[in-house]
Structure formats: structure tokens, C-alpha cells
Amino acid sequence: MKQNESSIPVKPETRVAKEVALSELTPVNTNGTKLLNGNFSIISGLKVSVEVLVGSAEISVEELFSLDKGSVVALQESHHAPLIVRLDGKPIASGNLVVVGDRFGIAIQDILATPAAK
């Protein structure tokens, strides 16, 4: 046995869950300094995920189960319709499909109105 080792077995720490009594939050005046105070540089390095919606289709369950390799589902949108760019499921822009090197891209044509920040 090494010098710092003990021959007494150590029991894992016992944790006890206790109920927490919370009181109702009372509204307070929030005219103080805002968290970021308009300085978004602190979070500018965060990554967000955007998605581009090409189109949608409504098909019956029977049609769904009959889909096979090579099946084609026609979308409701025209091939000339702009694609919708979404952030967190909400539309933020629209544009046209382009090719960037060996990948798809979207050329933004319109910035959609966004609700005012709360």
C-alpha cells in the first residue's frame, strides 16, 4: 500500500434532495442598463443555424407509403418562386438558389420584416 492510500473503504457521497420554496416574482422597474446595452460584439462569434425552405407538398398517407426510390413529389411552389431563409423556424429573408463552387448557396433578394425585439 502506498503512503497516501487508505485501507478504509470510502462511501460515495450521499446526496439529499430538498424541496425549494419559491415565492412569486414581483415586477420591478427595468429602466436600468440592458444586459448587452446594444453591444452585440460580445456574442457576434456565436454560430446560428439557418435553413432554406425550397417548398412543400401535401400528400396522402397512401401516397407517402407508396413512395419508392425514383419517386417524384411535386412541390406547391413554382420553380421561379424565391426560396425562404429561416432562422429558428422563422422566415427572415428570401432569395434565389445559386451555385457557389461545388455547393448550393442563396443570393439574398429581400430581407423580411421581423417583429420588434421585446
Sequence and secondary structure as in RCSB ss.txt:
>XXXX:A:sequence
MKQNESSIPVKPETRVAKEVALSELTPVNTNGTKLLNGNFSIISGLKVSVEVLVGSAEISVEELFSLDKGSVVAL
QESHHAPLIVRLDGKPIASGNLVVVGDRFGIAIQDILATPAAK
>XXXX:A:secstr
  TT  SS                       S  SSTT GGGTTT    EEEE       HHHHHH  TT     
SS TTS EEEEETTEEEEEEEEEEETTEEEEEEEEE       
